[in-house]
Amino acid sequence: MSLIYLNGDYVPHEQAKISVFDRGFLFADGIYEVVPIYNRQPFMFDGHMQRLQNSLHEVGITPPLSSNEWRSILTHLLTEEALDHAILYLQITRGSEFPRNHSPSPDIQPTVMAYLVPFTPPVGEPTPVRVELLEDIRWLRCDIKSISLLGNILLKLQSTAGGAQEPILHRAGRITEGASCNYFIVKDGVLITPPADSLILAGLTRQHVLKLAADAHIKVREAAFSTAELYAADECFMTSATREIIPVGQVGQEVIGNGQCGPVTRTLIERFRASRPR
């Protein structure tokens, strides 16, 4: 039975209920975070908490819990669920009020929820995947980890309908990110990823990969790159909290490099797995 933390209580998932007037339900007015757990230890927990605080600040929601309180909730859930590897999903909405109103009351109380799902850490060399180049139709504050993900969902559905695992998005020919991942390319030994501006959600996995690359003396450049540069890359890979590092062998019908997991990608996969909590 999955246990849910909801507004200070721990309840079975089938008993977890919120008001139909919750602004998360009505307006997607809220923030979420996803934290991978390895061997009962949260990975990059402080970074995830900092991003959560940043997103809450950007949308004007007062943080309802401290980092230590979130850690206590995680510890309780891990104990009750008896999981070694898991994904922590947490969500904070602005709260509920009646009647529905675009402008929230100043004294509204946030709705706070968290739960764990089992997670199997990747092993072995991942098979290169195909992604689909699509126009980025989302809003211009992608740096906020908002629960308003309709644009991401539509793009994900469009790409998977064509047999791709993920879209790779562009704005006027400039690559941004995926529906649920960040992207890197390698050209002439240089690792390149789009800058952490408002057009992408700068993932904690992305950040960790940049550090691993620097530690491995791989030259790194955070800079915008075009669709033409994507097609001309020697290697390409995606990163996310749940998938870690996945090589991209094909964009649409175009093969990237030789279509296989390249040497830089392989090095970073090995270093990433060696850095996971043990």
N, C-alpha and C positions, 0 to 999 in steps of 0.2 A: 504494500500500500504506500503510495507516494504521499509525503507530508509536505504541506504548504505553510510557509510563514505568511500570515496576513494580519497586518495592523496590530502586531503585538501578541498574536496567538499562533499556535501551531495546530493545524487542522488537517484531517484527511482530504485528499484532493477533491473528492466528490462532495465534500461539505464546504468547500471554499466558495464564498459568494460575495459579490459586491453589488452596489446599487446600480440600477439601470440608468441613473443620472450621473454616474461617474464620468468625469470629463475625458478619461482615457477611452471609455466605451463610446461616448458621443462625438468627441473631437480628435481622438488620438493625441490628447494633450498630456504627454508624459515622456519619461526618459527610461532607458533600460541599459543593462550591462550584462556581459557574459564573461564568466571567469572559468578557465580550465583548472581542474584539480588533478594532480598527479600524486599517487601514493599518499592521499589524504592531505596534501599540501597545496594551497592555492598558488598558481603561477603568476608572478608579476602583480600580486594583489594590490600593492600600494599604487601602482600605475593605473590599475582599473578603478580604484577608489578616487584617484585624482581626476581621471576623465569623467567619472560620474559627477563629481563636484563641479567640474567645468561645465558640463552639459546642464545641470540644474541651475547654475548661475546664469547661463545664457538665456534660459527660458523663464527665469524669475521664480523658481520654486525653492523655498528654503529647505536645505537638507534636513530630512527628518531624523536621520541617524548618523552617528559618528562612524569612522572607519573601524574603531574597536567594537562598536555595537554590531556592525555588519559581520565582523570576524566571529563574534560570539554566536550569531545566528547561523553562520556557516558551520561552526563547530558542532552546534546542536543538531543540525540537519545531517551532517556526516555521521554522527553517532547513531542517530535514529535510523538512517537509511543503510548503515553498514556498507558504505561504498569506499573503495580505494581510489578509483578514478571516476571523476564525475565532471559535469558542467553545471556551474551555478548560474541560474538565470534570476536576475532581480529587476524589479520594475517599480517605478514611482510615478504615479499620476498626480495631477494637481488636486484631485479629490472630487467629491460629489456635492451637488446642491440642486435644489428644485426652486423654480423651474429652470429649464435649459436656458442658458444665457451665454453669448459669446464672451462677454466680459465677466471674469470670475470675481466673486466676493473677496475682499482683502483678508478675511479671517477663515477662508476655506482650509480644511485639513487634508494633507496628502494621503493617498491610498498607497500602502507599501506592501509589496509581495515578493516572495523569493521561494525557489524550490531547486532541487537537484534532479538531474537525469544522468543515467549511467553513460560512461564515456570509455571507449576503447582507444588508447593511444596508437597512432599509426606505427606500423613496423614494416620492414622491407622497403625496397625501392619503389616509390609510387609510379604507376603507369601514367605517362603523359596524357593529358586530356585535350579535348577540343573546346574552344570557347567561340562565342559569336560576337562580332563587332556591332554594337548598336549605339544609336544616339542617346546621350544622357538626358532624359526628360524630367529629372527630379528637380527639387527646389535648390536654392543657392546657399543653403546652410547645412551642407552635408557633414560638416565638422561636429554638429550636434547629434548625439546618439538618440534620436527621437524614435518613439514607437510608431510614428506616422510613416509607414513603409510601403504604401500602395504603389508608388512609382517603382520601387525596388522589386515588388512582387510582379508587377506587369512585365518588367524587363526580364525577370527570371523565367516567367512563364513563356515569354516569346523565345528566349534562347533554348530552353529545354524542349519546346515543341519542335525545334529544328534539330534536336539530337545533341546539342551542346550541353556541357555541364554548367556553364556560367556565362553571362554576358561580360564583355570587356567594353566599357563605355567611353564615349568621346563627346566633347563639346567643340563643335566647329573644327574637328580634326585633331584636337588635343586630347590625349588619353587621360581619363580621370581614375576610375577604379571599377570594381565589379558591383553586382547587386549585394554581395555579402563578403567581399574580399578586397585586398589591395593587390596591385600588380607590380612586378619588377621585370626589366629586361637586362640582358647582358650584351654589350657590344665591345669587341676588341678587349675583353677582360675587365671592362668597367661596368659596375652594377649601377643601374639607373632606375629611379622610382619617382613618380610625380610628387611635387612638394606638398607638405602638410598645410594646405590652405583651406579655405571654406568649401572647396569643391570635392574634398574627400573626407572620409572618416579615417583619421590616421590610426590604424590598428596598433594594439600593443605588440602583436606578433610582428608587424612591419617594423616597429621600433626595435624590437629585439634582434631581428634579422640584420638591421643596419649595424647594430653593435657587434654582432657575430662576424659580419663582413669586415669591419674595421679591425677586429682582433685577429682575423686571418690575413690581414694586409691586402685585402681586396679593395681596389679603388672604388669609391662610392660617390655618386652624384645624385642629389635630390633636385630634379629639374623636370620641367614639362617636356614631354616628347610626343611626336606626331604619330599618326597612323602609318605614315610611310616609314618612320624609324622603327615602329613595332614590327612591320613586315620584314624589315632588313636586319632585325636582331639575330644574334647568334643563339641566344637562349631567352626563354620567358618563363616566369612562374608566378603563381598566386600565393597569397598568405592569408590565413585566418586563424582564429583561436581554436576552432575545432578540427581544421584540416591541416594546420601547421604550414607546410610548404608542399605545393603540388606543381610539378612541371607542366607547362603548356606546350604541346607539340604542334597544335594547329589552331589558326584563327580563321574561322570560316573554312574556305577551301585552300587557304595558304598555309604551307608547312613552315614552321619557325625553325631556323637552323637545319639540323638533320632530323627534326621531329622527335628526338630522344631527350632523355634527361641529361643536360649538359654538365660539364665538370664543375662550374661554379655553383650551379644549383645543387649538385650532389654534395659538394663540400659543405654548403650551408645546411642541407638536410642532416648530415652527419653531426655537425656542430650543434644544431638545434636540439637534436635528440639527446646528445651528451649533456646539454644544459638543463634538461628537464629535472624537476625535483625527484629524488630517489628515496 
